[in-house]
Amino acid sequence: MYYSNKGSNKFLAEKISESLSCDIEEIKPRINIFLLFLMNIHLGIRPLKHNIKEYERVILCGPIWMGKFIPPLRSFIRKYNTKINQLIFVSCCGSTYVKKDEKFGHGLVFKEVEKMLNGKCVFCQAFPVGLVLPDDQKEDPEAFMKTHLKDENFKGEIQERFTEFLGKLTETERN
Ligand SMILES: Cc1cc2nc3c(=O)[nH]c(=O)nc-3n(C[C@H](O)[C@H](O)[C@H](O)COP(=O)(O)O)c2cc1C
């Protein structure tokens, strides 16, 4: 399940779906107006095609904005929490691993997701977009805001992290 505004999380979700040969579906907000989301105004999401209850695990993929778990993803969990068996949250975000616990870091969002899922969140994984940038631009907000994941830059460190992520999925699978 994914939501993406600029395409990086769509790319990541598609990579995951291809690698695992699993179903994929986009979360579609009823009104998809980015500025309204930033103001925390949200009218929920459209009904899904897939039946979440039938899946052993759901991998939820989406960005982080202003240090927040964004409204379309939040709505998905609120609406389907009782039907979710296990969830893994994945985000292509701006914040680096080093800055994950700062105000705009992914660490705080991950804690919130774990709390919402009340024991059903197996793990969370960040793929900071800086992983595809040269060393001198990794911490540069301007550079990462302009960068989007695509086949041409999905190599090197991000590819290694992705392989590790696939390994972690297998390790944490129920017997
Ligand atoms: C308005 C805005 C605010 C953002 N705030 C954060 C943030 O607080 N923390 C973070 O890690 N990334 C932040 N980002 C970076 C996005 O998470 C990142 O660009 C992400 O890859 C976008 O995903 P998408 O291409 O799937 O839409 C922000 C991006 C935008 C546009």
The ligand as a Tripos MOL2 file, in Angstrom:
@<TRIPOS>MOLECULE
LIG
   31    33     1     0     0
SMALL
NO_CHARGES

@<TRIPOS>ATOM
      1 C1          6.6330   20.0240    2.3310 C.3       1 LIG1
      2 C2          7.6000   18.9140    2.6020 C.ar      1 LIG1
      3 C3          7.9890   18.6540    3.8990 C.ar      1 LIG1
      4 C4          8.8870   17.6210    4.1730 C.ar      1 LIG1
      5 N1          9.2240   17.3680    5.4740 N.ar      1 LIG1
      6 C5         10.0260   16.3110    5.7550 C.ar      1 LIG1
      7 C6         10.2990   15.9590    7.1180 C.ar      1 LIG1
      8 O1          9.8490   16.5940    8.0710 O.2       1 LIG1
      9 N2         11.0960   14.8990    7.3480 N.ar      1 LIG1
     10 C7         11.6210   14.1340    6.3420 C.ar      1 LIG1
     11 O2         12.3100   13.1620    6.6300 O.2       1 LIG1
     12 N3         11.3760   14.4460    5.0480 N.ar      1 LIG1
     13 C8         10.5900   15.5000    4.7300 C.ar      1 LIG1
     14 N4         10.3100   15.8160    3.4220 N.ar      1 LIG1
     15 C9         10.9500   15.0450    2.3500 C.3       1 LIG1
     16 C10        10.0200   13.9910    1.7700 C.3       1 LIG1
     17 O3          9.6610   13.0250    2.7470 O.3       1 LIG1
     18 C11        10.7330   13.3110    0.6140 C.3       1 LIG1
     19 O4         10.9960   14.2870   -0.3770 O.3       1 LIG1
     20 C12         9.9520   12.1500    0.0010 C.3       1 LIG1
     21 O5         10.8520   11.3770   -0.7490 O.3       1 LIG1
     22 C13         8.8370   12.5430   -0.9320 C.3       1 LIG1
     23 O6          8.1590   11.3620   -1.3150 O.3       1 LIG1
     24 P1          7.3070   11.2420   -2.6570 P.3       1 LIG1
     25 O7          8.2600   11.5250   -3.8150 O.co2     1 LIG1
     26 O8          6.8490    9.8360   -2.6580 O.co2     1 LIG1
     27 O9          6.1960   12.2300   -2.5890 O.co2     1 LIG1
     28 C14         9.4210   16.8270    3.1180 C.ar      1 LIG1
     29 C15         9.0140   17.0990    1.7890 C.ar      1 LIG1
     30 C16         8.1220   18.1230    1.5290 C.ar      1 LIG1
     31 C17         7.7140   18.3830    0.1120 C.3       1 LIG1
@<TRIPOS>BOND
     1     1     2 1
     2     2     3 ar
     3     2    30 ar
     4     3     4 ar
     5     4     5 ar
     6     4    28 ar
     7     5     6 ar
     8     6     7 ar
     9     6    13 1
    10     7     8 2
    11     7     9 ar
    12     9    10 ar
    13    10    11 2
    14    10    12 ar
    15    12    13 ar
    16    13    14 ar
    17    14    15 1
    18    14    28 ar
    19    15    16 1
    20    16    17 1
    21    16    18 1
    22    18    19 1
    23    18    20 1
    24    20    21 1
    25    20    22 1
    26    22    23 1
    27    23    24 1
    28    24    25 2
    29    24    26 1
    30    24    27 1
    31    28    29 ar
    32    29    30 ar
    33    30    31 1
@<TRIPOS>SUBSTRUCTURE
     1 LIG1         1 GROUP 0 **** ****
